[in-house]
């Protein structure tokens, strides 16, 4: 057997069920990989490996006893530092919470544990997940595993980097304007943003604001779907999670084994920019090559996109209101303790009137209905996942794209938030490298609540690209990372 840390989640789970791989062996392999690679990229920021070993021994004993095993039994998973793991710090990447130790598991973590998962540790994110670059004053930056001098994107950058280097087969992430999809694209892994409520947000402050959601991340589409089958639990505390007689309106178990999809039966739309996103030429060129490669696989492929009028304005106002509600009181109570991204959102939120918010909510309704009409004639949309190729992590956000100034620290995330606004499921899958040698991520967007279909189509494309030297998943140079030939040149002061 190759190094167990390199197994997919499904492969490892099968071997554990067949008693050909011990959960202890897998845990030790993931610990060894983390200890060898993490100094170069700073993806995992808190851990208790002794406790992980203890839990792995319990998981092994369950196998030996012949117990019924959960779908992720014995699989280590990373947890983004936005949700609680008992006994580990939850800092949110904020200096205010540097010493905050969780006293109980978040519902997602508890659900994963009940399904047999083992916590590897906490993964890095920017302060309160505000921004597309994983760097904060508590833990510093996370480097891209393909070039640690460059950004791993964000906000789930620690999870994406840990997955790409084999520290764990599964990781949690969260997404408002692309925080699952952007780091997946930058690091060469899979990130899935589900439809609202499919992964319940039982503690979301603005319960009726669907923009933020948690979701799964992995190295393959099937692994991502397996994790979703566990995360997609019934929970009436999320108003977007339809629960009737204790069951959701969708079947979580259906994600565990993806159905086949005949690509030749599908009508695809493709777009470089959704007609509004500032997308740099290197990404446009890479995307066009991939469209040329993929288009013949479908019944039709048309260059078009839903009407995204007012997308920047809608996202800006709704995002600002959300951050204002979450952080305004603490910015007054603790002046100078918040970073520039949080402060920018709070100040922006204060600049809007009730009329601004009302106007944007009306515009969001029009936007939503435009998208529903578009999907009457198209099955899925293909686009780049991110507007730029990874840049130096010292750049907090791209101030310009191809010489044109960006208007905010999050405008470069527009390819992702185009589908966030109407609440459509979106997945990013790796598809080779761009001309600068960095991973390229393909985004697939589907109809609202067609989460299973989006993942199934992604799985078909992934299978067709398997082993393709140009368009297959890129792999980081682990040897160079292990031996310090490529490492993160970081300082918390610089962050």
N, C-alpha and C positions, 0 to 999 in steps of 0.2 A: 504494500500500500504506500502511496505517496504521503507526504506530510498531511496529517488529518486537518490541519488548519486550512488547507487548500480545497477541501471538499466543499461542495455545495451543501446547503442546509438539507435538501432532500436526500442527497447521497448519504450524508452523515446520519440522518434519522433512520434511513433504511438499514444501514450497517449496525446501528445500535439495536434496532428491533430484531435483526438477525443474529445478534450476539457476536458480531464480527468486529465491533468497535465499542470500546468501553467509554462511557461518558467521562470517566476520569482521564482516559487517554486523550480524548478530544479537548477537555478543559486544559490539560497540561500543554497541549500543542498550541492552544490559543494564548495561554499565558506566556509561553516561550516566544511566540511571534510578537506579542505586544511588548515584552521586555526588550526584544531585539530591534524592533522597528520604531516604537513610539518615540524614543529620544530624537529621531530624525524629523518627525512631523508633528508631534504633540497632539495626537487625536484623542487619546484616552486620558482624562484629567483627574480621575479619582477611582480607586478600586480597593477591593479587599479580597485578594487572591486566596487567602487562607479560608475565608468563608465560601468562596467559589469551589475550592477543593472539597470542602465538607459537603456542600450541596451536590457536587458531582458524585461523591461516594454514595450518597443517599439515592441518587438517580440510578447508579449502577446496581445497588441492592434491589431496587424495584424491578429491574430487568431480570436479575437472578431469581427473584421470587415468582416471576411470571405474571406480575401485575399488568393490568390494562394500562398501556402507555399513552400519554397525551401526544398531540400532533407535533409538538416541538420538544419532545422528551430528550433531555440531555444536551440540548443545543445552547451554547453560550450566546448571549445577545447584549449589545451595547445600548445604553439608555442616554438619550440627549439630556444635557444638564438643565432642562426646563421642567422635568417631572421628578417626583420623589422616588428614591430607593431607600428603604429602611437602613439607617446606620451610615449612609453616605451623604456627603454634602450636596445640597441643591443650592447653587450660587446664582443661577440664572445668568452667569457671566457678569454679575454686578458686585462691585466692591461693597455695597450695602449688605449683601448676603454672604459675604466671604466665609463666615463662621456658622452658617445655617446648616444644621444636620437634620435630615429627615427622620421623623419618628414613625412613619408608616409608608407603605408602598402606594404610589399612584395606582388608579384603577387599571391602567394599561399594564403596568408592571405586575400587579397582582394577577391579572388575567393570564399573562404570559407564564408566570410561575405555575399557576394551576394547570396549564397545558404542558408543563414539564420543562420550561425554559429556565436557564441559569444566568444570572446577571454577571456579565464580565466586568462592567464598570460604567462610569459616566463619560459621555463624549462631549467635546467642546462645542460652544456656540457663542456668537456675539452677545453683547449685553441685552438681555431680554429678547433675544432673537431679532433684534432690530438691525437689519443690514444683510448684505450679501457677501460679507467677508468675515470669516470666523476668527475674530481677535477680540480680546477683552483685557481689562486691567487685573483680573484675578489670575488667569492662567496664560495670558499671552496669546500668540497666534497659532493656528493650525496650518501647516504647510501642505501644499498639494503633493500627493505621493509620487506624481510623475515629474515634479520639479519643486522641491520644498521651498524654493525662493518665491514661488508663485502661490496665489490664493487657492484655497480649497473651496471657495465660494461659501455660501451660507444661506440660511443660518445653521443647517444641519451638517456643517462642514466636518466636524469631528466624526460623526457617524459615517459619512461617505469615505473619508480617508481611512478609517479603521477597516471598513469593508474591503476597500480596494487592496489593502495589504494583508488581508487574511487574519486580522486580529479577532474577528467574530464573523459567523456566517449571516447574522441578522442584526439589525439595529433599528431603533425607533427614530423617527424624525417628526418634524412638524412644518406646516406650510401656510403662509398667508399670501405672499407674492412670489412664491417659487422656492421656498426654503427647503423643500424636499428635492425638487427637480433640478435646481441650479447646481448644488454641490454634487449631485449624482452625475450631471453632465461633465462638470469640471474634473471629477475623479475617475470617471469611467465605470460607474455602477448604475443600479436601477433605483429610481425613486418614484413612488406612486402617491399622487394626491387624490384621495377618494371624493366621491360626491358628498355633499353635506350630510352629516349624521351617520354615514356608514361606519366610521370610527368615531364613537361618541366622545364629545368633549364635555364631560360631566362637571367640570369646574370652570368652564369658560365664563369670564366675567360678564360680557355682553352676550347672554345666551342666545339671543335672536340675531346676532351678527354671524353670518356663516363664513366670513373670510378665513379665519384661522381654523386649521384642522390638523390632527395628528395623522400619521400614516406610516407604512412600512418601507424599509430600505433593505436591499440585499444585492448580491452579485448577479443573480439571474432573475428573470421574470417569474419563473415558477416558485422560486424561494420567496420572492416578494409576495406572491399570491398566497402561499402557505401561511406566512405571517399575518396577512390580512384576514385569513379565515379564523384566526384567533382573536385579533384585535376588533373585528366587526361584531361586537357583542350587543345584546339588547340592553338599553339603558334609557329610561324615560326622563332622566335628568337633562338630556340633550333634546331640545324641541324638534330638531331635524331628524332624530332617530325614530322612525315610525315603529312602534311596538304595539302589537295586538295579542292579547292572551300570552304574554311572555315571549313572543317571537317577533323578530324584525320582519319587515316587508320583503327583505331579500334573504337568501339562504347563505349564511356565512360559510357553511361547509362546501358550497359549490366552488369557492375560490381555491380549495385545497387541491383540486385536480382540474386544471383548466381544460375546457372543451376545445376541440379542433375548430378552426375557422377556415373556410374556403376563401382565400383572398381574391380569387377571380370573380367572386360574387359581390364584391364591395366597390362602392363609389367613393373615391378619395378626393378630398380637397387638399391642396398644398399651398403654403404661403411662407415667404421669407420673413415677413414682418407684420402680418395682420393689418397691413396698410397704415400703420402708425408707429410701430416700434423702431427706434433708432438701432439698426443692426449693422455691424461693421462688415466691410467687404470680405474679409477673410472668412467670416461665417456664412455669408451669402454664397460665396464660391463653393465652400464645402457642402452646403445644403443642396445646391444645384446638382453636384455630382451624385449625391445620394438619391435625389429624386430621379435622376436619369437611371440609376440602378434599380430603384424600387417600382417605378411607375408601371413597367410592363407586367408586374405581378398582379395588378388589380383590374377589375372590369373597366374602370375609367379613372383617370387622374387629371383633375382640372385645377389650374392655378386660380384660386379664389379664396375668399375668407368671409366670415360673418361681418356684418356692419359693426365696427368697433368705435363708432363716433362717441366722443367724450370719455373714452377709456381712462386716459391719464387723469382727467378731472375727477371722475367717479372714484377711482382707486385712491387718489390723493386725499380726498375729503373723508371717505369712509375710514381709511387707515389712520388719519390724524385724529378723528373722533375716538376711535378705538384706543389709541395710545394715550390720548388726553384723559379718558376715563380711567385707564389703568395706572397712570403715573403722575398726573398733575399734583395730587396732594403730596406725594413724596418728594417731588422736585422742590416744592416750597419748604417742606420740613427739613430737607437735607440739601441745601444749595451747594452746588459745586461737586456733588458726588456722582452725578449722572454724566454719561458720555455724550458726544455731539449728536449722535443719531437720535437718541431718546429726546434730547432737548429740542432738536429740530422738529420732531413730530409734535411735541407738546406745544411749542410756540406756533406751529402751523395750525394746530387744532384751535388754539385761542383766537386765531385770526379769522375764523369762519363764524358766520352768524347762523341762527336757526333757519333763516331763509336759504342760506347756502346748503345746509344739510337737507332741507326739504327738497330743494331743487335737484340735488344729486340723487336722492332716493327715487324721485320721479324718473330721472334719466336712467338710473339703474333698471327700473322696470321696463323702459323702452328697450334698453340694451339686451336684457334677458329675453324679451319676446323676439327681438331680431335673431338671436342665436337659435331659438327654438324653430323659427321658420327656416333658417339655413339648414338645419339637420333634417328637414322634411325631404331634402334633395341630395344630401350627402351623408355617408355613414360615419366617416372619421376625417379628422384634419391632421396633416403632418406639418410640422414646423421645426425650426431649430429650437432647442430648449433655452438657450441663452444668447444674448445679443453680441457677446464678445468672447474672444479666446482668453483663457486665464492670464492675469497680469500679476505683477509684483504685489505680494500681500501688504506691503507698506502703504499702498494706495488704498485708503479706506473705502473709496468707491470711485468708479470711473467718472472723472470730471468732464471728459469728452469722449466722443466716439467718432472716429474718422474726422477729427478736427471740429466737430460740432459739439457745443457745450451742452451737457445734461442739465436739467432744471431741478433735480433733486437727487438725494443719495440713492433713491430706489428706482429712478426712471429706467435704468438699464435692465430692470427685471421685467420689462413690459411684455415680452413674449410669454412669460408665465402668468402674469396677472390678467392677461386678456381673457383667459378661461376661468380664473378665480372669480371674477366679477359676476358671471352668471351661474357659477357653481357647477362646472362640468368636470368630470373625472379626467385626469391627465397623467400620463406616465412618461418618464424619460428613460431611454435605453441607450447604452453606449454603441456608437457606430464608427469605430476607427479613430483616426487622428486628423486634425486639420493641418494645413500647410506649415504651421509653426511647430508641429510635433506634439500638440496637446490634445487630450481627448475631446471628441465631438459627441454631443448628446442630441438624439432625435426625440422630439416630443410628439406624442400621439394623444389627441383629444377626442373624446367620444360624447355621445348624447348623455344628458343628465341621468344618472343612475344606471347607465350601461357600464358599470365598473367591470363586470365580468367580461364583457365584450372587448373593452379597451385592453385588458390584460391578455385576453386570448389572442388578439391581433398582434400585440407586442410579442407574445410568445412565438407566434408563427414567423414573424420577421427575424427574431433572435435566432431561431432554429435555422433559417435559411442563410444567415450570416455566420453561423458557427464554423470556425476554421478558415474564414475568409481573411486573407492576409491584409487586405486594405480596409475592409469595413467591419471586421470582427471586433470584439471587445479588446481594448488596449490594456496591456499589463504593465504595472510599474516595475522598475528594476529593483527587486528586493535585495539583491546582493549589494548593490551600491548603497542602499539605505542602511542595511545592516552593518556595513563596514565603514560608515561615516563618510563615504565618498560624496554623497549628496545629503545635505542636512539643512535644517532650518536655521537660518541666521537671524536669531530673534532676540528681542529685549522687550520687557514689559514697558519700559519707558518709551520705546519707539512706538508701541501699540497705542 
